[in-house]
Amino acid sequence: MSNFRWCHGPNCHTYSTQDRVRGSKGSKVLRTRKVRQDIGYRHYDPNNFYNYFCSNGCYNDFAHVNIQQIIKIAPRLEPLETPIEDPKQVKHETHYGSYTTTEIKKRVDSSNNVG
């Protein structure tokens, strides 16, 4: 089952693409794109932003225009942190030469281990 929503991008109706052209000869307009909703699809996620925007560009336009209202919904007053083990330098040897990478592993918290 599919239905559609209009793209929420504030500038979607201004982009000059053939699929946005609508109207009869002499009174053409550029129209906001429809966004398909595959609600019958088993992997459908109603919270995915692609259900509301036709492209990343329209999503970015919306975020740029509405960023202050978006931040007011859930302001970040403190930084988030993820515990990690001490980073280790790992040396790799190949027939092209050698290089070093830093290995960062998340720390497993055993105090909340349910099993």
Backbone bond lengths (Angstrom), bond angles and torsions (degrees), N, CA, C in turn:
res aa  C-N    CA-C-N  psi(-1)  N-CA   C-N-CA  omega(-1)  CA-C   N-CA-C  phi
1 M - - - 1.456 - - 1.528 108.82 -
2 S 1.291 116.09 131.07 1.460 121.45 179.18 1.521 109.91 -127.23
3 N 1.297 114.70 143.96 1.460 120.49 166.92 1.524 106.65 -141.12
4 F 1.307 117.39 -179.32 1.454 120.74 -172.39 1.520 111.48 -130.46
5 R 1.336 114.98 154.07 1.471 123.53 169.82 1.517 106.21 -127.43
6 W 1.309 115.86 156.95 1.464 120.05 173.54 1.517 108.76 -81.19
7 C 1.325 116.52 142.91 1.456 122.00 176.34 1.527 109.41 -59.79
8 H 1.331 116.85 138.29 1.463 121.79 -179.48 1.530 113.23 -90.50
9 G 1.325 117.71 3.67 1.466 120.77 178.64 1.520 110.39 -64.41
10 P 1.339 117.82 126.52 1.465 120.55 -176.49 1.531 113.72 -65.50
11 N 1.340 117.47 -20.57 1.461 120.77 -179.18 1.519 112.71 -111.73
12 C 1.310 118.46 7.49 1.460 121.85 -175.08 1.531 111.34 -54.76
13 H 1.309 117.04 -39.77 1.469 121.29 -177.37 1.527 113.64 -75.07
14 T 1.334 117.49 -2.45 1.465 120.04 -178.78 1.523 112.77 -103.08
15 Y 1.322 118.35 -11.38 1.462 121.07 -177.58 1.521 110.27 -78.19
16 S 1.320 116.42 130.34 1.461 122.08 -175.20 1.520 111.19 -86.75
17 T 1.322 116.05 88.85 1.458 121.74 173.76 1.522 107.95 -129.32
18 Q 1.326 117.25 153.45 1.462 121.47 -175.48 1.519 112.94 -61.90
19 D 1.341 117.40 -34.11 1.463 118.85 -177.30 1.529 112.85 -72.84
20 R 1.322 118.27 -10.65 1.463 121.18 178.18 1.541 112.53 -94.62
21 V 1.325 118.29 -10.90 1.472 121.98 -177.51 1.523 108.97 -75.16
22 R 1.316 116.35 126.70 1.457 122.82 178.88 1.516 109.29 -138.57
23 G 1.328 116.64 162.55 1.455 122.18 175.47 1.511 112.76 108.28
24 S 1.320 114.54 169.21 1.463 121.03 -179.84 1.524 109.84 -90.44
25 K 1.302 115.50 167.05 1.460 121.48 -177.28 1.532 110.43 -55.40
26 G 1.321 115.03 128.49 1.454 120.34 179.38 1.521 113.67 94.91
27 S 1.329 117.97 -16.50 1.474 119.98 178.38 1.534 110.02 -137.95
28 K 1.320 116.02 54.79 1.467 122.39 -179.94 1.520 110.90 -79.23
29 V 1.335 115.37 148.68 1.462 121.98 176.18 1.522 108.57 -138.32
30 L 1.341 114.99 159.51 1.461 121.25 168.57 1.524 106.45 -97.05
31 R 1.325 116.80 124.89 1.466 121.33 -175.33 1.526 110.36 -113.43
32 T 1.329 115.65 147.64 1.461 122.62 173.75 1.520 109.48 -55.30
33 R 1.330 116.22 141.04 1.462 120.83 179.21 1.529 111.65 -74.19
34 K 1.330 115.25 152.44 1.464 121.47 170.62 1.523 107.81 -87.82
35 V 1.331 115.66 146.23 1.461 122.06 177.69 1.523 107.17 -114.45
36 R 1.321 116.50 121.67 1.456 122.05 -176.56 1.519 111.31 -72.76
37 Q 1.323 116.65 136.40 1.458 123.80 176.88 1.521 108.58 -112.76
38 D 1.314 118.10 107.33 1.462 122.04 178.56 1.529 109.13 -91.99
39 I 1.328 116.31 68.87 1.465 119.74 -174.35 1.522 113.07 -69.12
40 G 1.322 118.53 -17.62 1.454 121.38 176.58 1.516 113.36 -84.86
41 Y 1.333 117.15 -9.82 1.463 122.68 -178.87 1.516 108.74 -73.81
42 R 1.328 118.19 135.06 1.472 120.71 -172.49 1.528 113.59 -66.14
43 H 1.342 117.67 -22.26 1.462 120.12 178.70 1.533 112.22 -98.71
44 Y 1.320 117.60 14.50 1.462 121.31 -179.08 1.526 109.59 -63.80
45 D 1.318 116.24 130.94 1.468 122.03 178.28 1.521 107.90 -122.04
46 P 1.334 118.14 110.35 1.465 120.27 -177.36 1.529 113.38 -64.92
47 N 1.332 118.67 -15.25 1.459 121.80 -179.03 1.521 113.25 -94.15
48 N 1.319 118.65 0.53 1.453 121.89 -179.19 1.530 109.88 -74.75
49 F 1.340 116.84 132.65 1.467 119.34 -176.47 1.519 112.64 -66.42
50 Y 1.330 118.28 -19.95 1.462 119.97 177.11 1.534 112.20 -67.92
51 N 1.317 118.30 -9.34 1.466 121.40 174.46 1.524 111.57 -79.05
52 Y 1.322 117.72 -10.42 1.459 121.69 -174.81 1.530 113.60 -123.28
53 F 1.338 117.23 -13.26 1.457 121.72 -176.85 1.523 109.53 -131.77
54 C 1.328 116.60 142.15 1.467 121.00 -178.19 1.525 112.41 -82.18
55 S 1.336 117.45 -16.04 1.467 120.34 -177.97 1.523 109.89 -159.91
56 N 1.321 116.20 166.46 1.470 120.45 174.21 1.518 111.04 -62.42
57 G 1.326 117.00 -34.46 1.462 120.74 178.83 1.520 111.78 -60.82
58 C 1.335 116.80 -45.48 1.465 120.05 178.72 1.525 111.05 -66.58
59 Y 1.329 116.99 -37.53 1.464 121.07 176.29 1.532 110.52 -62.16
60 N 1.331 116.36 -46.11 1.469 120.61 179.37 1.527 111.62 -64.24
61 D 1.341 117.52 -39.12 1.470 120.70 176.64 1.524 110.58 -60.01
62 F 1.325 116.03 -45.23 1.468 121.32 179.75 1.532 110.58 -62.05
63 A 1.336 116.74 -47.04 1.466 120.54 -179.89 1.527 110.90 -62.39
64 H 1.328 117.39 -40.41 1.463 121.11 -179.49 1.534 111.01 -63.37
65 V 1.316 117.09 -42.34 1.466 121.23 -178.79 1.529 111.37 -72.19
66 N 1.342 117.70 -33.87 1.466 121.72 -170.74 1.523 114.44 -112.71
67 I 1.320 118.53 17.48 1.459 120.52 -173.17 1.533 113.31 -58.37
68 Q 1.311 118.87 -39.11 1.470 120.00 -178.66 1.527 111.81 -64.96
69 Q 1.331 117.37 -40.28 1.466 120.55 177.71 1.526 110.68 -68.92
70 I 1.336 117.33 -36.62 1.465 121.20 179.26 1.529 109.88 -64.20
71 I 1.324 117.31 -44.97 1.465 121.33 -179.55 1.527 111.13 -65.04
72 K 1.333 118.16 -34.20 1.467 121.27 179.06 1.528 112.51 -64.63
73 I 1.336 117.63 -24.89 1.465 120.78 179.38 1.528 110.25 -64.74
74 A 1.318 117.47 -44.45 1.464 121.59 -178.03 1.523 109.43 -145.34
75 P 1.338 117.14 77.81 1.467 118.99 -178.38 1.530 111.52 -66.05
76 R 1.321 116.77 143.77 1.460 122.11 178.08 1.518 106.96 -99.43
77 L 1.338 117.06 108.29 1.457 122.03 -178.02 1.519 112.56 -99.44
78 E 1.330 116.89 -16.59 1.458 121.88 178.09 1.528 108.44 -137.48
79 P 1.336 116.50 152.36 1.469 118.24 178.64 1.527 111.11 -72.84
80 L 1.317 116.36 153.62 1.453 121.78 172.95 1.521 108.42 -92.51
81 E 1.332 117.76 149.02 1.456 121.29 179.80 1.523 109.75 -137.64
82 T 1.328 115.91 145.59 1.451 122.63 174.67 1.518 107.46 -120.98
83 P 1.353 118.23 122.73 1.461 119.87 179.06 1.528 111.26 -66.04
84 I 1.343 115.84 136.63 1.465 121.43 178.57 1.517 109.34 -131.13
85 E 1.336 114.81 161.25 1.459 120.34 170.85 1.527 107.60 -77.96
86 D 1.326 117.25 165.00 1.464 120.34 177.63 1.525 109.32 -58.74
87 P 1.338 118.32 128.47 1.472 120.77 179.61 1.534 111.16 -61.55
88 K 1.343 115.71 143.12 1.463 121.14 -179.48 1.528 109.43 -119.15
89 Q 1.323 115.79 138.55 1.459 121.42 173.94 1.528 107.94 -83.64
90 V 1.325 117.04 125.65 1.458 121.95 -179.42 1.534 107.99 -116.86
91 K 1.350 115.61 124.86 1.461 120.43 179.94 1.528 108.59 -95.33
92 H 1.333 116.45 132.35 1.456 122.82 179.99 1.523 109.19 -115.95
93 E 1.336 116.14 135.70 1.462 121.88 178.17 1.526 108.52 -112.78
94 T 1.320 117.13 129.55 1.455 122.04 174.88 1.524 108.11 -131.41
95 H 1.325 117.12 172.86 1.458 118.86 177.75 1.530 111.37 -71.98
96 Y 1.341 117.73 -10.78 1.468 121.68 175.45 1.524 111.77 -87.78
97 G 1.314 116.86 -17.84 1.452 121.54 -176.80 1.525 109.89 142.28
98 S 1.302 115.97 -164.75 1.466 119.56 -179.34 1.523 110.02 -119.96
99 Y 1.321 114.59 155.14 1.462 120.95 175.58 1.517 108.96 -149.52
100 T 1.319 115.84 161.00 1.455 121.89 -177.41 1.524 109.57 -120.03
101 T 1.327 115.74 138.44 1.455 121.30 174.78 1.521 108.72 -124.20
102 T 1.306 115.90 160.72 1.452 121.25 175.67 1.513 108.19 -104.76
103 E 1.318 116.07 123.94 1.460 121.75 -179.26 1.523 108.52 -96.80
104 I 1.326 115.96 120.85 1.464 121.07 179.29 1.519 107.73 -117.92
105 K 1.332 116.22 120.91 1.461 121.30 179.54 1.520 109.46 -116.24
106 K 1.337 114.98 137.12 1.456 119.58 175.51 1.520 108.71 -70.81
107 R 1.312 116.55 141.15 1.449 121.80 179.15 1.515 109.08 -78.09
108 V 1.332 116.16 135.24 1.460 120.88 177.12 1.513 107.39 -87.31
109 D 1.341 115.91 124.73 1.453 120.96 -179.72 1.524 108.45 -87.60
110 S 1.341 116.74 107.54 1.456 121.08 -177.18 1.529 112.63 -83.87
111 S 1.334 118.79 -12.51 1.470 121.13 -179.04 1.523 112.23 -69.97
112 N 1.344 117.22 -25.35 1.465 120.47 179.86 1.532 111.34 -103.57
113 N 1.331 116.96 18.21 1.447 121.65 -177.35 1.516 109.94 -69.60
114 V 1.323 117.42 116.48 1.460 122.56 -175.18 1.524 111.05 -82.15
115 G 1.337 118.13 -34.31 1.450 124.32 -171.76 1.467 113.81 -70.34
